Amino acid sequence: MTTDAAAPPVHAPSTFLRVIAVPLMLVAGGAVAVQSQINGRLAAALGEGPRAGIGAAVISFGTGLVVLVVLTASSAGQRRRAAVLLTSLRSGSIRPAELAGGLMGAFLVSTQGITVGTIGVALFSVALTAGQSASSLVVDHLGFGPAGHQALSAPRAVAAAFAVAAVLVGTGSRLADEVSVQLVVFALLAFLAGAGSAVQQALNGRVSRHVGPWVTTLNNFVVGWVALVVAFGLSLLLHGRLDGLPGTWWLYLGGAIGISFIWLSAVLVRVHGVLVLGLSMIAGQVVGAQLIEALIDHEAVGAAGYAASGLTVLGVLLALGLRPRQEPT
């Protein structure tokens, strides 16, 4: 990964790059599921209650922030871009509200820590992607992103419909077996986290036009970490306990994984475009979550889990097939 500010010349991607980019986008989506698993386990190891979940998020964001600060400080080009961010903020080219993308990221990571230990990474990821798909339609329709207003298109509608259907199928059997207010609330939190991530992507796109994806990611981690520290302080007023930092080293990789899939997304979007990237990452998240539960947690996925994964992948394929020819890939 490089943080050099000099932008490379734009070339049409080769056939090999276009082919290899598709599985890499699936991997990027799967990385979101892996991060959810790690942060959920970190929260369980830290203790119980909101303080443990938010504490895991503070650690995840904090480790990622340290990596970003070190790499940014080591690149003269990215230091200049960081200075441009401050200058643009003072001049009004970037509005303060546009720097708030990190708040949605902080909410996502907090939700991972609070809910995954209870509802599992598969249900979390399916609810998350349903929120992402549905919210993206609204964000595009309102022109909230850097590309302005985007009319509702068949590919976007199909992707959202299949993602919502997947969450209904994926949660149906679980709710039938374990009907509880907590399960419904936690699934709703994951849905809202997904909805917030669509807003985050729109805000990041606005900021990235001025300073590039790397400094935009740095801003997200700074804003998110500060918000999480405040939330962690407030969580100490609620019921719960902290048992100290766990000694398992891989529980501290959530921040680095977050940086990796954000950076990978920024690179791959230039090859196939936003639509293909988003759909592929949704499929990667859902399928990756089912694999984690089957291989790592040794939990039977069941027919509902496979159906949810299948619906998501089928939605991707149909949406790509319905994509207008003139739409950039």
Phi and psi in degrees as a GROMACS rama.xvg file:
@    title "Ramachandran Plot"
@    xaxis  label "Phi"
@    yaxis  label "Psi"
@TYPE xy
-113.646  149.394  THR-2
-117.312  19.1841  THR-3
-66.6468  138.31  ASP-4
-78.5719  -21.7883  ALA-5
-66.8401  120.983  ALA-6
-78.674  131.862  ALA-7
-70.7232  155.401  PRO-8
-62.0974  147.338  PRO-9
-83.1499  123.584  VAL-10
-126.442  150.397  HIS-11
-64.9981  131.306  ALA-12
-63.7301  143.764  PRO-13
-72.3541  164.614  SER-14
-60.4214  -40.371  THR-15
-61.3096  -44.3495  PHE-16
-65.0462  -39.7285  LEU-17
-64.6944  -35.6018  ARG-18
-73.9226  -47.1256  VAL-19
-70.7126  -23.0017  ILE-20
-65.5681  -31.096  ALA-21
-64.3743  -53.2646  VAL-22
-63.9027  -30.2044  PRO-23
-66.3552  -35.6999  LEU-24
-67.2702  -36.8738  MET-25
-63.8383  -39.5052  LEU-26
-63.0878  -40.8262  VAL-27
-60.2875  -41.3005  ALA-28
-65.8722  -41.6143  GLY-29
-62.1733  -30.7285  GLY-30
-63.504  -31.7593  ALA-31
-63.0467  -42.13  VAL-32
-65.3226  -38.9472  ALA-33
-63.802  -43.5559  VAL-34
-61.0535  -39.3678  GLN-35
-61.2593  -42.6219  SER-36
-63.4895  -45.7058  GLN-37
-64.1711  -47.5846  ILE-38
-67.2966  -33.5198  ASN-39
-64.8052  -41.7398  GLY-40
-71.6682  -35.2273  ARG-41
-62.4546  -42.7899  LEU-42
-62.2953  -42.108  ALA-43
-64.0781  -35.7247  ALA-44
-74.4922  -27.8017  ALA-45
-74.3493  -31.4814  LEU-46
157.13  -139.273  GLY-47
-145.652  161.206  GLU-48
89.5527  176.106  GLY-49
-57.6609  -32.4049  PRO-50
-63.781  -33.6855  ARG-51
-72.0025  -43.5848  ALA-52
-65.0975  -44.6969  GLY-53
-72.2666  -34.0356  ILE-54
-60.901  -39.7437  GLY-55
-63.0917  -38.1575  ALA-56
-66.6741  -39.3762  ALA-57
-59.8398  -43.5781  VAL-58
-66.5904  -44.0852  ILE-59
-61.7367  -49.4822  SER-60
-65.8434  -38.3471  PHE-61
-64.4342  -43.6215  GLY-62
-66.2881  -40.2419  THR-63
-63.8115  -38.9303  GLY-64
-64.4521  -40.6809  LEU-65
-60.1121  -45.9274  VAL-66
-60.4232  -45.3921  VAL-67
-63.3928  -43.2088  LEU-68
-63.5205  -43.4697  VAL-69
-62.9341  -47.024  VAL-70
-68.8967  -36.4397  LEU-71
-67.2659  -42.5414  THR-72
-64.2898  -26.8108  ALA-73
-84.7378  -4.36701  SER-74
-116.988  116.95  SER-75
-61.3624  -37.5944  ALA-76
-63.4799  -43.2642  GLY-77
-73.7448  -27.875  GLN-78
-64.3691  -39.5281  ARG-79
-64.8683  -40.015  ARG-80
-67.8721  -34.3385  ARG-81
-64.4181  -37.862  ALA-82
-66.5172  -35.9144  ALA-83
-63.0652  -36.3563  VAL-84
-59.4114  -46.0323  LEU-85
-66.3637  -41.2023  LEU-86
-63.6395  -42.9395  THR-87
-65.5946  -33.1752  SER-88
-68.5024  -41.8583  LEU-89
-68.5328  -34.9786  ARG-90
-82.1934  -13.9221  SER-91
92.7791  -0.687575  GLY-92
-63.129  -34.3761  SER-93
-116.38  124.069  ILE-94
-82.8698  148.106  ARG-95
-53.4623  -37.2933  PRO-96
-62.7298  -26.3596  ALA-97
-74.6003  -11.7845  GLU-98
-90.2684  4.51713  LEU-99
-86.3365  6.63422  ALA-100
-57.4734  -32.9935  GLY-101
-63.0101  -24.4609  GLY-102
-64.4093  -39.3759  LEU-103
-68.6911  -37.415  MET-104
-64.8841  -38.4512  GLY-105
-64.6658  -39.6646  ALA-106
-64.6428  -40.1755  PHE-107
-60.9338  -49.8767  LEU-108
-67.0933  -37.3044  VAL-109
-62.6284  -41.4781  SER-110
-64.0929  -37.2082  THR-111
-56.3195  -49.8075  GLN-112
-66.4577  -35.2809  GLY-113
-79.3406  -36.8396  ILE-114
-105.092  -32.1518  THR-115
-60.5003  -37.2991  VAL-116
-62.3998  -23.1434  GLY-117
-98.2827  -46.7908  THR-118
-98.526  -10.208  ILE-119
87.1329  155.317  GLY-120
-71.1246  -29.1614  VAL-121
-68.1376  -51.1538  ALA-122
-62.9687  -40.2036  LEU-123
-58.6917  -46.9655  PHE-124
-68.7252  -37.7617  SER-125
-65.9524  -44.4518  VAL-126
-64.476  -38.7868  ALA-127
-61.6166  -47.5579  LEU-128
-69.5765  -31.2536  THR-129
-64.3912  -42.5582  ALA-130
-63.6534  -40.2403  GLY-131
-59.4609  -49.3074  GLN-132
-64.5085  -47.2501  SER-133
-65.192  -43.4022  ALA-134
-68.1054  -33.5062  SER-135
-60.4753  -37.4664  SER-136
-61.3112  -43.3408  LEU-137
-67.9612  -44.4974  VAL-138
-59.97  -44.8395  VAL-139
-67.0071  -41.367  ASP-140
-63.6549  -37.245  HIS-141
-80.2376  -8.13964  LEU-142
71.8166  31.4492  GLY-143
-75.3096  -24.6624  PHE-144
-84.185  175.899  GLY-145
-66.9588  -21.7095  PRO-146
-83.4408  -3.73653  ALA-147
78.8474  -162.15  GLY-148
-64.493  131.491  HIS-149
-127.119  119.422  GLN-150
-63.9629  152.01  ALA-151
-61.6972  124.573  LEU-152
-115.678  159.472  SER-153
-58.3382  -44.4469  ALA-154
-59.7899  -42.0595  PRO-155
-67.8722  -41.3976  ARG-156
-64.6406  -41.1387  ALA-157
-64.3202  -44.8845  VAL-158
-60.6868  -44.461  ALA-159
-66.0528  -42.8428  ALA-160
-62.6419  -43.6986  ALA-161
-71.0577  -33.8636  PHE-162
-67.0063  -41.8365  ALA-163
-66.1864  -40.3805  VAL-164
-61.3203  -37.9784  ALA-165
-63.7037  -40.8  ALA-166
-69.1896  -33.2285  VAL-167
-67.7401  -41.9184  LEU-168
-68.6063  -44.4484  VAL-169
-66.1149  -31.076  GLY-170
-95.7043  -16.502  THR-171
-57.9884  -52.4628  GLY-172
-68.5775  -35.3495  SER-173
-64.9039  -42.8006  ARG-174
-67.4679  -33.8857  LEU-175
-67.4354  -35.6868  ALA-176
-82.918  -35.1449  ASP-177
-132.446  62.0694  GLU-178
-67.3991  118.728  VAL-179
-155.627  151.527  SER-180
-62.8198  -39.1533  VAL-181
-61.7649  -43.4444  GLN-182
-62.8754  -43.74  LEU-183
-65.1844  -43.865  VAL-184
-63.5182  -43.2904  VAL-185
-65.9461  -39.1674  PHE-186
-65.1283  -37.7806  ALA-187
-65.4467  -38.8403  LEU-188
-60.4942  -41.9948  LEU-189
-63.8078  -40.286  ALA-190
-60.9961  -45.3072  PHE-191
-65.7555  -35.6085  LEU-192
-62.8444  -39.9455  ALA-193
-64.9104  -41.2119  GLY-194
-62.0817  -40.7454  ALA-195
-65.8165  -31.9254  GLY-196
-66.3949  -30.435  SER-197
-66.9106  -39.7549  ALA-198
-65.3639  -40.3183  VAL-199
-59.872  -44.2301  GLN-200
-62.0315  -38.1227  GLN-201
-65.3035  -45.738  ALA-202
-64.499  -42  LEU-203
-62.1249  -36.5461  ASN-204
-62.919  -37.8016  GLY-205
-65.7199  -44.8443  ARG-206
-69.9349  -38.0034  VAL-207
-63.688  -25.7812  SER-208
-61.1318  -28.1996  ARG-209
-93.375  -38.8238  HIS-210
-126.364  -1.34482  VAL-211
86.5458  165.889  GLY-212
-69.4909  -29.9917  PRO-213
-69.3024  -50.038  TRP-214
-68.1135  -31.7135  VAL-215
-61.826  -42.2947  THR-216
-64.0019  -41.6377  THR-217
-59.5049  -44.3428  LEU-218
-60.2579  -41.0763  ASN-219
-58.891  -43.5142  ASN-220
-70.4998  -36.6487  PHE-221
-64.9554  -53.0567  VAL-222
-61.0063  -45.7844  VAL-223
-64.1919  -41.5191  GLY-224
-66.8254  -41.7721  TRP-225
-60.9558  -44.5145  VAL-226
-62.5806  -38.6118  ALA-227
-69.0606  -36.6908  LEU-228
-62.4705  -43.016  VAL-229
-63.2073  -45.1758  VAL-230
-63.1725  -36.7453  ALA-231
-64.8653  -40.8295  PHE-232
-60.1785  -41.559  GLY-233
-68.7227  -32.8652  LEU-234
-66.2204  -21.7423  SER-235
-67.5114  -16.379  LEU-236
-81.4701  -11.669  LEU-237
-98.4178  168.793  LEU-238
-66.1015  142.229  HIS-239
153.125  -176.79  GLY-240
-150.731  157.773  ARG-241
-122.89  132.754  LEU-242
-105.507  5.03247  ASP-243
98.6436  169.204  GLY-244
-75.2139  133.033  LEU-245
-72.2417  157.766  PRO-246
-93.3926  -2.4201  GLY-247
-76.4009  115.5  THR-248
-64.3552  -36.3801  TRP-249
-73.8023  -9.1302  TRP-250
-70.9142  -10.6469  LEU-251
-102.308  14.7313  TYR-252
-92.5069  -2.55996  LEU-253
-58.0438  -41.4634  GLY-254
-64.9615  -43.9565  GLY-255
-64.1638  -39.1271  ALA-256
-64.951  -39.0549  ILE-257
-59.8201  -43.9981  GLY-258
-61.8806  -41.8728  ILE-259
-63.2078  -44.8286  SER-260
-77.688  -26.1051  PHE-261
-67.9129  -44.4491  ILE-262
-66.8261  -43.4646  TRP-263
-61.0373  -39.1633  LEU-264
-62.7459  -41.9878  SER-265
-63.7552  -32.2966  ALA-266
-77.2651  -46.5821  VAL-267
-74.6273  -22.6535  LEU-268
-63.969  -22.8458  VAL-269
-74.9983  -17.3858  ARG-270
-89.3653  -49.1751  VAL-271
-118.056  -4.25249  HIS-272
89.0417  170.506  GLY-273
-66.9216  -42.6192  VAL-274
-61.7165  -50.9775  LEU-275
-64.4299  -40.3857  VAL-276
-60.1726  -49.3996  LEU-277
-61.6115  -44.6618  GLY-278
-65.672  -41.6329  LEU-279
-66.1213  -38.9886  SER-280
-68.0207  -35.4736  MET-281
-61.0698  -46.8546  ILE-282
-62.3282  -41.9693  ALA-283
-63.0954  -38.3548  GLY-284
-64.1591  -48.7124  GLN-285
-68.4138  -47.7511  VAL-286
-66.1545  -41.5313  VAL-287
-61.0335  -38.7336  GLY-288
-65.0379  -40.5139  ALA-289
-65.5374  -39.1993  GLN-290
-65.1587  -39.136  LEU-291
-61.2866  -44.9019  ILE-292
-66.3603  -36.0034  GLU-293
-76.5495  -41.096  ALA-294
-94.3479  -35.6305  LEU-295
-97.757  -47.7225  ILE-296
-84.6262  -8.53396  ASP-297
55.7986  37.9372  HIS-298
-105.895  137.735  GLU-299
-67.0801  126.486  ALA-300
-70.0142  -44.4515  VAL-301
84.1083  168.305  GLY-302
-62.7457  -38.5  ALA-303
-63.7538  -39.7513  ALA-304
-65.205  -43.9976  GLY-305
-65.326  -37.7108  TYR-306
-64.5709  -41.0606  ALA-307
-62.2564  -44.6366  ALA-308
-62.5782  -43.8833  SER-309
-62.6102  -41.3932  GLY-310
-62.5588  -40.4202  LEU-311
-65.1982  -46.8186  THR-312
-65.3207  -41.1548  VAL-313
-62.3418  -39.5197  LEU-314
-60.5135  -40.7604  GLY-315
-60.8919  -48.5084  VAL-316
-63.8524  -43.9915  LEU-317
-65.324  -41.4398  LEU-318
-63.6887  -39.9973  ALA-319
-66.3702  -36.7138  LEU-320
-67.6506  -30.5277  GLY-321
-86.762  -4.97038  LEU-322
-63.6946  131.933  ARG-323
-60.1454  145.624  PRO-324
-63.7816  -31.9422  ARG-325
-77.4747  -11.2826  GLN-326
-71.1924  131.332  GLU-327
-59.4387  142.457  PRO-328
